[in-house]
Amino acid sequence: MSNMVDGLLLLARGDSHEEVISCTPVSIDGIIKEIAKKMEPIMDYKQLRVQLHVEGSELLMNGDENRLIQLFMILLDNAIKFTQADGQIDLECLRQGKSVLVTVKDNGVGISEHELPLVFNRFYKGDSSRSRGDHGAGLGLSIARWIVDQHQGTVHISSGVGCGTKVMIRFPVIS
């Protein structure tokens, strides 16, 4: 319940421009590596494989490190939640021109085509057959999109039922 209230407060403050993102140079590749390492015990417990691919080092961007960690934890948590045992999650971070592309891809249950446009809506939890007993509030991807927007990034999600989900986030890097 407190997570839901915290999420709602964050989004409400964001809507009213009261929530301020404090940007400093952060290593996005360092954040991705740290999160992958922290999530290893959960991946092991759920019998999931993680494939980490970080191209280059010191991929710096202006950002709020805590919010970026929150963003990638949301995405990785969703990938873990909707991927069956013996599944795989791929984390990729690479520089493309003046931006960095971070991809979180799983081979889980996927999302139907008609649901994809709705996944970033607040409280949207999708088809009940995908819920797998989860008691989330349906705020995670709304918060994720807000964090991406606050960092002048873009987010794209593609998926198919039974084919897994791929989330691609692009941020400007410091030259």
C-alpha positions in Angstrom: 0.0 0.0 0.0 2.8 2.4 0.8 4.5 1.8 -2.5 1.2 2.6 -4.3 0.8 5.9 -2.3 4.5 6.8 -3.0 4.0 6.1 -6.7 0.8 8.2 -6.8 2.5 11.1 -4.9 5.4 11.0 -7.3 3.2 11.1 -10.4 1.0 13.9 -8.8 4.0 16.0 -8.0 5.3 15.3 -11.5 2.0 16.4 -13.1 2.1 19.7 -11.1 5.8 20.2 -11.8 6.6 20.0 -8.0 8.9 17.0 -8.4 12.3 18.1 -9.7 14.8 15.9 -11.2 18.3 16.9 -10.2 20.6 16.1 -13.0 24.3 15.5 -12.7 26.7 13.5 -14.9 26.0 9.8 -14.3 27.4 6.6 -15.8 24.4 4.9 -17.3 26.5 1.8 -18.1 27.5 1.7 -14.4 23.9 1.8 -13.3 23.0 -1.1 -15.6 25.9 -3.2 -14.4 25.0 -2.5 -10.7 21.3 -3.4 -11.2 22.2 -6.6 -13.0 24.5 -7.6 -10.2 21.9 -6.7 -7.5 19.2 -8.7 -9.2 21.3 -11.9 -9.7 19.9 -13.6 -6.5 16.3 -13.0 -7.6 17.1 -14.3 -11.1 18.7 -17.4 -9.6 15.7 -18.0 -7.4 13.3 -17.7 -10.3 15.6 -19.8 -12.5 16.1 -17.1 -15.0 19.2 -16.4 -17.1 20.4 -12.8 -17.6 22.5 -11.8 -20.5 24.3 -8.5 -20.0 25.9 -6.6 -22.9 27.4 -3.3 -22.2 29.2 -1.7 -25.2 31.8 0.8 -24.1 32.3 2.3 -20.7 31.6 5.6 -19.0 28.5 6.3 -21.1 27.7 9.6 -19.3 24.4 11.4 -19.4 22.9 14.1 -17.3 20.5 12.5 -15.0 19.2 11.7 -11.5 20.9 8.5 -10.5 18.3 7.4 -8.0 15.4 7.9 -10.5 17.4 6.1 -13.3 17.9 3.2 -10.9 14.2 3.2 -10.1 13.4 3.2 -13.8 15.5 0.2 -14.6 14.4 -1.7 -11.5 10.8 -1.2 -12.7 11.6 -2.6 -16.1 13.7 -5.5 -14.8 11.1 -6.3 -12.2 8.4 -6.5 -14.9 10.6 -8.7 -17.0 11.2 -11.1 -14.1 7.6 -11.1 -13.1 6.4 -12.1 -16.6 9.1 -14.6 -17.6 8.7 -18.3 -16.7 11.4 -20.4 -15.1 14.3 -21.2 -17.5 13.6 -18.0 -19.4 16.1 -15.3 -20.3 16.3 -11.6 -19.8 18.7 -9.5 -21.9 20.0 -6.2 -20.7 21.9 -4.1 -23.3 23.5 -0.7 -23.0 25.3 0.8 -26.0 26.1 4.2 -27.5 24.5 5.2 -30.8 25.8 8.5 -32.0 24.8 11.2 -29.5 22.6 8.9 -27.5 22.7 5.8 -25.4 20.3 2.9 -26.0 19.2 0.7 -23.1 17.2 -2.4 -23.9 15.5 -4.8 -21.5 14.2 -7.8 -23.4 12.6 -11.0 -22.1 11.1 -14.1 -23.6 8.1 -14.2 -21.2 4.4 -14.2 -21.7 4.3 -11.0 -23.8 1.6 -8.4 -24.2 -1.1 -8.4 -26.8 -1.1 -5.9 -29.6 -4.3 -4.2 -28.4 -2.9 -3.8 -24.9 0.4 -2.2 -25.9 -0.9 1.3 -26.3 -2.3 1.1 -22.7 0.7 -0.2 -20.7 1.9 3.3 -19.7 -1.5 4.3 -18.4 -1.9 4.7 -14.6 -3.4 1.6 -12.9 -3.4 -0.4 -16.1 -2.6 -4.0 -15.2 -3.4 -5.8 -18.5 -5.2 -9.0 -19.2 -5.9 -11.0 -16.0 -4.3 -14.1 -17.5 -1.0 -12.2 -17.4 -1.3 -11.1 -13.8 0.1 -14.4 -12.4 -1.2 -13.5 -8.9 0.7 -10.1 -8.9 -0.8 -7.5 -6.6 0.9 -4.5 -8.2 -1.0 -1.2 -8.5 -0.4 -0.8 -12.2 1.8 2.3 -11.7 5.3 1.0 -12.5 5.3 1.8 -16.2 3.6 5.1 -15.7 6.4 6.1 -13.3 9.0 4.7 -15.8 7.6 6.8 -18.6 7.7 9.9 -16.3 11.3 9.3 -15.5 12.3 8.8 -19.1 10.4 12.0 -20.1 12.2 14.0 -17.3 15.5 12.9 -18.7 14.6 14.0 -22.3 14.5 10.4 -23.3 12.2 8.2 -25.4 10.8 4.8 -24.7 9.4 2.2 -27.1 7.9 -1.1 -26.2 7.3 -4.0 -28.5 5.8 -7.4 -27.6 3.6 -10.3 -28.7 1.7 -12.9 -26.7 4.0 -15.8 -26.1 7.0 -13.9 -27.7 8.2 -11.8 -24.8 8.6 -8.1 -24.5 11.3 -5.6 -25.5 11.6 -2.1 -24.0 14.0 0.3 -25.6 15.0 3.6 -24.0 17.1 6.2 -25.6 18.8 9.1 -23.7 21.1 11.9 -24.9 24.7 11.4 -23.7 27.3 14.0 -22.7 29.7 14.4 -25.6 
